[in-house]
Amino acid sequence: MRRLVIAALSAATVVALGGVAYAAAPQLTATFSQTSTWSSGYGAQYAIRNTGDAASTAWTVEFDLPAGSTVSSSWSSVRTSTGQHHRFTNAGYNGDIAPGATETFGFNVSGLGVPTNCTIGGRPCGGGIPPSSPPPSSTPPSSPPPSSPPPTGPVVDVATAAQLQQALAAARPGQTIRLAAGTYRGSFVATADGTAAQRITLTGPAGAVLINDGPSGTAPSCPAPTPGWDSGYGLWLADAPYWNLVGFTVAESKKGIVADNSHHTTIDGVWVHDVEDEAVHFRRSSADSVIQNSRIERTGLVQPGYGEGVYIGSANSNWGCHGNSGGADRSDRVQVLNNRIGPNVAAEAIDVKEGTFNGVIRGNTFDGQGVSGQNSADSWIDAKGIGYVIENNTGTFRSPGTFANGYETHNPSTTPSFANGCGNIWRGNRSDLGGAGDYAINVTSTSKCAADPNVVYASNTVSNAVRGLTNIAVTP
């Protein structure tokens, strides 16, 4: 993985310290990294961190790509491109970066060339003074290598629903299925295994939209791909580990993306919207999976109480179907990173179910407007799992909606027995409860977690709360 570090200073605020004036200013660094690769391109992001002592208000990152490579899609930014030169400015929600905080934006590249001539705020990658003249539109090396070897296997280009169904049915390790822009209507199910060394990739631009108008037929007693039955899921990974899902859109389906017994799934830069129930569900022990740099809006259009943004695991009442590991749905170590969830997500932005362990929820933006209050859906996160790290997220709530607390824990009893809702950590989260929520972090039971307590650090902040930051003691 190649990393390019960019540093810049923006306008300063002059303050006095001991009689000496100095400039308090944001100092932004932007680190390039590839998040996924395939035979004809890659997904990437810049992580913009403020190492200065004042908040930024905006940022601009520019770079060139070699001839033969171009940005095919992007998210969490506003992009303008002229030839091989690409300019990204902040979206409306991620220009304000507090000291020590980080924001990201992502993009997909068609081709294998990596950025050159990088600047942030008009300054060169390595810092220093701004260039006296703009960089050339492209200065490619004679033979630009990829930053890591792409997976082997052919690229299959598809442009119709029938072609996509055929490609999913025939998928094999190391293969990339590449969607053209357009609308794909039908039932899309993947059952092929990738491997750790040769993942299977389904990729396309945001203008490639998967829609499932189902369900239809007689459903089995437990959800499984069954002849004559259409689940209604926009995209279903069933016993299909090691898949990359990159860049495309899923909409107007019963559920968005469902991963069943499909561990090591990576969802990167997708958009899921206008679904009847939940947007993304890691189910039936789909452990070690990631959703990142993605956008989720308008869920629960038919069943608001089941309109979660990201659903991790299963309620213990459903373990009979989905508990394929020791009786529980062990969708453990799922990471939810740098996503934008809401508005009009009718249930929780993230529902962490009992019996799941050691996930990471970091760098997300939650907009609670439109949360329904049905089926106890009245917070950004309901944490019933064990040992989760919940950090550096930003949550807001504005009416309409029903909102009790920003983050909540619950402790359902299960067989086999787990210390559900315990051992979770909150740090660096920023919460604006809009005058409606009681606490930013409401821990419902301390006695049930005496052996593995929940921890709320003082780095969390809250505004517009009815009662305050948390109902338990804060840890320095």
Number of C-alpha atoms within 10 A of each C-alpha: 11 11 12 16 20 22 23 24 20 19 13 15 12 11 11 10 8 5 7 7 10 12 13 16 20 25 22 28 24 25 18 22 19 19 17 20 24 30 20 17 22 25 24 22 21 21 19 26 21 26 20 20 16 20 21 22 14 16 20 16 22 23 22 27 25 22 15 11 18 23 19 16 19 22 23 24 22 14 19 11 14 9 11 19 22 19 18 21 20 21 16 11 13 20 18 18 22 18 18 16 17 20 22 21 22 26 24 27 20 17 20 23 23 25 20 20 18 25 25 28 18 18 20 21 23 15 16 11 10 15 11 6 6 9 16 10 18 17 14 16 11 7 8 11 11 18 16 14 11 17 19 16 15 15 15 15 16 18 15 15 19 15 15 24 18 12 20 19 14 12 21 20 21 23 24 27 21 23 26 19 16 16 18 23 18 21 24 24 21 22 19 20 20 23 15 13 11 19 24 30 27 22 26 25 22 23 16 20 22 25 25 24 17 18 15 11 12 12 16 11 7 10 13 16 18 12 9 10 17 21 27 22 31 31 25 24 26 22 18 23 27 24 30 23 22 28 28 26 24 28 27 24 30 26 30 32 23 23 26 25 24 29 25 23 26 23 22 27 32 24 24 30 26 23 28 24 26 36 35 25 23 30 25 28 25 29 28 19 25 20 23 22 27 25 23 29 22 27 36 27 20 14 18 24 23 25 30 30 34 25 21 32 32 26 18 21 10 14 20 12 17 24 23 15 12 10 16 27 30 27 31 25 20 27 21 23 21 26 25 24 27 26 20 26 36 34 34 31 35 25 24 28 25 27 30 28 26 18 25 20 22 21 24 24 23 27 22 31 20 23 33 26 18 15 11 14 24 27 30 31 25 24 26 25 29 26 23 26 18 23 21 23 21 18 25 21 27 18 13 12 17 23 26 21 27 31 24 21 21 20 21 17 13 16 11 10 10 18 22 26 33 28 20 24 17 21 19 20 23 20 25 20 26 17 15 20 23 20 24 31 25 22 23 14 16 15 9 15 15 12 11 17 19 22 18 25 18 15 15 20 17 19 16 19 20 16 14 17 24 23 15 15 11 13 10 7
